[in-house]
């Protein structure tokens, strides 16, 4: 499955979910990105990564030189329909490594003779090759160097990288059920996939940190599964301690352990906020919104 098809399918599934409980999240997200857009230099470029369909982006506040970036082929048109604005757009893989990852996975299915390996053999070989893949966001680096944007907004993209990778690998290796089984039974596979995601995210964050732009980021910090009563406690280490509930929690970490605040410790923090977002029945996300000086 190509990246554009995967993102288009993910976006459709996202938009088709019941959004009755999303009101508080959308208000906070739009206020956060609205502040970012109003603070941007109106004479310089503004780059919006993971812009999607514009559900969380108040495009009416965006300076005229604002550019969206999303590999979903319909994202720009959805933004136009929602906001009556047709901004410049970039359709590319932000990680710079998904095509290489996908090509490596597909090569693992084929023997040098041209015959097919069994799926189990292919997955074991893939687990062994993953550590040699080092994603780098070259397209993003080139754009930032060439345009020197005043602000970069990261619109709930970082926490989606792992989900996109999972969907692509499921399609290559026989479907969701088989891929889940391989993650459980193939030695080193889950760790190698997580390590690839960490390398991809750290490279992206390094590019953002190295830019001279203000950086405004909204992302999933945690996904809590099940219908549980939950409150956010004070910030503390390890970060999961801030999730306070009367029962045990099933929690996924979309960032694979990366501390985004720690990655920007050399920048001045302009904003930090967090809130709970009920995405769907039995699926609650803890969101982080962070902004850093140029």
Buried (B, 14 or more C-beta within 10 A) or exposed (E): BBBBBBBBBBBEEBEEEEBEBBEEBEEBBBEBBBBBBEBBBEEBBBBBBBBBBBBBBBBEBBBEBBBBBBBBBBBBEBBBEEBEBEBEBBBBBBBBBBEBBBEBBEEBBEEEEEEEBEBBEBBBBBBBBBEEBEBBBBBBBEBBEEBEBBBBBBBBBBBBBBBBBBBBBBBBBBEEEBBEBBBEEBEEBEEBBBBBBBBBBBBBBBBBBEBEBBBBBBBBBBBBEBEBEBEEEEEEEEBBEBBEEEEEBEBBBBBBEBEBBEBBEEBEEBEEEBBBBBBEEEBBBBBBBBBBEB
